Amino acid sequence: MNYLETINKCLVELNYKQVNSFAELTKNDHKKLKNIINVLNTEICTSDRWNFLQRKTQIVLPANTGEIENTIPGRIETVIVNGTKYDYYDDFEKFFINSQPSGTYSLYNDKILFPIFSQDKTVEILYYTNNCAKNSEGEEKFAMEDYDDESLIPESFAEPLLVYGACMRLKGNPEHIRFSYWLSMYKDALANMRSRISKTIDETPNVKMQRY
């Protein structure tokens, strides 16, 4: 379900006229919907450790240097140096005088800090991407901008979460005749995603939705 299809489903729920193209989204409520859908999508994606956002990359730590540019587009989960897992250590100052505990790394500004090694090291980083959408070519991006962009949330969950959640936020009034229905459908979709998206019983992601 792409961005335009999501917007049209919202318009149906709101008893508004659907549009045939992105260029027709000119009314104030159209513009609000476009923004709300992205905000909601981002909040859900970044609120927990969802496995559909897990990514992995490798970088090389050059010999005789204790830092590399932090180019990771997301939240670091695990750092592995030459097959050995390193723990995060928050006292980054210790790395500048090479007195940090062994087997640790830290973050400072836009750098990832490591012990200084005499040889190049391969660093594998597991992380949760900050990107919440993708284009028609499957390339990830932070937000939906074009009509054929899609959310990274699995489609079976994205439709009810984004459509009912966006309608709720656009109206923002619990007294609205359909508000309770939208809230119920949103909660059901969230509960289904929470129970079905986890790979093990130890994973218990949570999302809290604020009312506006």
Secondary structure, DSSP 4 states (H G I P E B T S, - for coil): -BHHHHHHHHHHHTTPPP-SSGGG--SHHHHHHHHHHHHHHHHHHHTS--GGGEEEEEEEE-TT--EEE---SEEEEEEEETTEEEEE-S-THHHHTT-SPTTEEEEETTEEE----SS-EEEEEEEEES--EE-TTS-EESS--STT-EESS-HHHHHHHHHHHHHHHHH--TTSTTHHHHHHHHHHHHHHHHHHS-SSTT----------
